[in-house]
Amino acid sequence: MTRSTGYLITFEGTEGSGKTTQAEGLEKFLKNKGWQCKLTREPGGTLVGDQVRKILLSSENNELTPLGELFLYEASRVQHVLQVIEPALEKGMVVLCDRFCDATLAYQGYARHLDLKMVEHLNRLASQGIVPDLTLLLDCPVEMGLGRASQRIDAREPAAKEDRFERESIAFHQRVREGYLQIARNHPGRIRVIDASLKAPEVHRTVCNVVEPILREVLAQGGSVSGLGRE
Ligand code: TMP
C-alpha cells in the first residue's frame, strides 16, 4: 500500500534500551517545534490492545505457546493500526510508535524461532501493509539493558515483578538483539541504529538530530505532514 500522508516513526530495541524514554522525549521536542504528533505503543494503544498486553506480559501466563503469543501480538496490532495509526496518518500527523512489526520479527521470529516468512506474512496482514517511514533501533548490550530494566522496576514499583520477557534467559535477549541488527542490515534505508549505551540526554540529542532534518525534508518536498508552516 502506498501512503501519501503523515509520517510513521517506530522505536525498537531490546529490554531497557530506553526507547520509551526516547519516544516521549522526541514527542515533546517535536510538539514544541510545532509538529502534530501522536505517541502510541505496541502491544496496546487501544482498549482491546491494552487488555491483550496484560495477557502477553503477565508472568502467570507461562503456558502461552510461541504461536499463540504471535497471534496475540498481531491481534493487538490490527486493532491499533485500524483504530489509531491509520486515522492519525490520514490526518497528516507524525506518528511515533513504541515498537511495531520489527519487534515481532525479532522476538517471535529470531528469538522464539518461529518461521521468519510466516511472521513477515502475518505482520503484513495485521499492519494492513503499512511500513514505517523511519525506524530508530536503540541498540545496547543486553546485560546493560536488563540491568536498567530491573532498576526501573525497583524505583517505580518496588512490588512489581519482572514481566514474562524480562524473565527470559540472556541467550534469548541476545537472539533478540542479533535479530534486530540483522533486520537493520536488511533495511538500511529505513532503519537507523542508534547507540543506546550512552546517557539518555545524549541519545535524545542524536534522535532529534536524525529526525528533525528528515521531517523538514519531507515538508520541503511537498509531503503531507502537519508541521511547521502548515496547519
Ligand atoms: P515493551 O518493552 O515495549 O513494553 O514491550 C513489551 C514486551 O513485548 C517486550 O518484552 C517486547 C515484547 N514484544 C514482542 O515480543 N513482540 C512484539 O511484536 C511486540 C510489539 C513486543
Residues whose N, C-alpha, C, O or C-beta is under 5 A from the ligand:
A	BS01	TMP	E42 P43 Y73 D98 R99 F100 A103 T104 Y107 F165
